[in-house]
């Protein structure tokens, strides 16, 4: 997307039509001209809101905990999460036998994305 410029620049979060088309391409979307215009307006507004949030002073706000921090080693014994155990996998022949189409190694599915 367009690079952000200095904080005082009114166009700092302006999205271009080329940006919209690139995002649509990456998302494998086909947008009409009206949809491109709408998306251009919406993405510009979203980046404007993010720019506004970036202006807030958060120096006094404590960092939030990560989910992984909640599961410390002493909590694992309390039954909060299951222990990792190595278990045998299903046999490939058994699994692929119930598949509608397989090459014996992989499941075969119809192509769903045309490019």
Secondary structure per residue as TSV (DSSP state, phi and psi in degrees):
chain	resnum	aa	ss	phi	psi
A	1	X	-	360.0	169.6
A	2	X	-	-58.8	142.3
A	3	X	-	-69.2	144.0
A	4	X	-	-80.3	138.2
A	5	X	-	-103.6	-161.9
A	6	X	-	-59.9	156.8
A	7	X	T	-60.4	-27.3
A	8	X	T	-84.5	-6.3
A	9	X	-	-77.2	124.6
A	10	X	T	-67.4	-22.8
A	11	X	T	-99.0	18.8
A	12	X	T	-63.1	-24.4
A	13	X	T	-122.1	34.1
A	14	X	-	-81.5	128.6
A	15	X	-	-98.6	139.1
A	16	X	-	-95.7	163.9
A	17	X	H	-62.4	-34.1
A	18	X	H	-63.2	-37.6
A	19	X	H	-62.3	-45.7
A	20	X	H	-61.2	-44.5
A	21	X	H	-65.8	-36.4
A	22	X	H	-67.8	-43.5
A	23	X	H	-62.4	-42.5
A	24	X	H	-62.3	-40.8
A	25	X	H	-63.1	-45.4
A	26	X	H	-63.5	-32.3
A	27	X	T	-88.8	2.4
A	28	X	T	56.3	46.9
A	29	X	-	-112.7	143.3
A	30	X	-	-107.1	113.8
A	31	X	-	-105.9	138.7
A	32	X	-	-74.9	170.8
A	33	X	H	-60.1	-40.6
A	34	X	H	-64.8	-40.4
A	35	X	H	-67.2	-38.1
A	36	X	H	-61.4	-43.5
A	37	X	H	-62.5	-43.6
A	38	X	H	-64.3	-43.4
A	39	X	H	-65.7	-38.5
A	40	X	H	-59.5	-46.8
A	41	X	H	-63.7	-45.5
A	42	X	H	-65.9	-44.9
A	43	X	H	-65.5	-38.2
A	44	X	H	-62.9	-42.6
A	45	X	H	-64.0	-42.6
A	46	X	H	-61.2	-46.8
A	47	X	H	-65.5	-31.5
A	48	X	H	-63.9	-43.1
A	49	X	H	-64.1	-41.3
A	50	X	H	-64.5	-41.0
A	51	X	H	-61.3	-40.2
A	52	X	H	-63.2	-43.4
A	53	X	H	-63.1	-36.1
A	54	X	H	-66.3	-19.5
A	55	X	T	-78.7	-16.2
A	56	X	S	-70.9	142.3
A	57	X	-	-84.0	111.7
A	58	X	-	-111.8	16.6
A	59	X	T	-62.6	-29.3
A	60	X	T	-91.8	1.8
A	61	X	S	-91.6	125.9
A	62	X	-	-69.7	146.0
A	63	X	-	-62.9	143.2
A	64	X	-	-83.2	151.3
A	65	X	-	-74.1	147.7
A	66	X	-	-90.6	152.9
A	67	X	G	-57.2	-40.4
A	68	X	G	-64.0	-27.1
A	69	X	G	-68.2	-25.0
A	70	X	G	-72.0	-19.2
A	71	X	S	-110.0	71.7
A	72	X	-	-78.4	169.1
A	73	X	H	-60.4	-34.8
A	74	X	H	-70.6	-23.8
A	75	X	H	-78.9	-25.5
A	76	X	H	-61.1	-34.6
A	77	X	T	-70.7	-16.7
A	78	X	T	-84.2	3.6
A	79	X	T	81.4	18.4
A	80	X	S	-76.2	-30.0
A	81	X	S	-136.5	152.9
A	82	X	-	-79.6	147.8
A	83	X	-	-73.8	149.7
A	84	X	-	-74.4	131.5
A	85	X	-	-134.2	139.0
A	86	X	-	-81.6	123.9
A	87	X	-	-128.9	153.6
A	88	X	-	-65.8	144.0
A	89	X	-	-79.3	165.5
A	90	X	-	-69.1	149.3
A	91	X	-	-73.3	134.7
A	92	X	H	-56.5	-41.9
A	93	X	H	-63.1	-38.0
A	94	X	H	-67.4	-43.7
A	95	X	H	-69.4	-47.2
A	96	X	H	-72.5	-18.1
A	97	X	H	-65.0	-28.6
A	98	X	T	-93.9	3.4
A	99	X	S	-83.1	141.3
A	100	X	S	-66.7	-27.8
A	101	X	S	-152.9	126.3
A	102	X	B	-150.8	157.2
A	103	X	-	-102.4	12.3
A	104	X	S	94.7	-17.4
A	105	X	S	-120.0	-46.3
A	106	X	S	-117.2	156.8
A	107	X	B	-78.0	140.2
A	108	X	-	-107.3	127.9
A	109	X	-	-127.9	156.2
A	110	X	-	-67.4	148.5
A	111	X	-	-69.1	132.7
A	112	X	-	-117.5	-14.8
A	113	X	-	-115.5	119.3
A	114	X	-	-98.3	128.8
A	115	X	-	-130.8	360.0
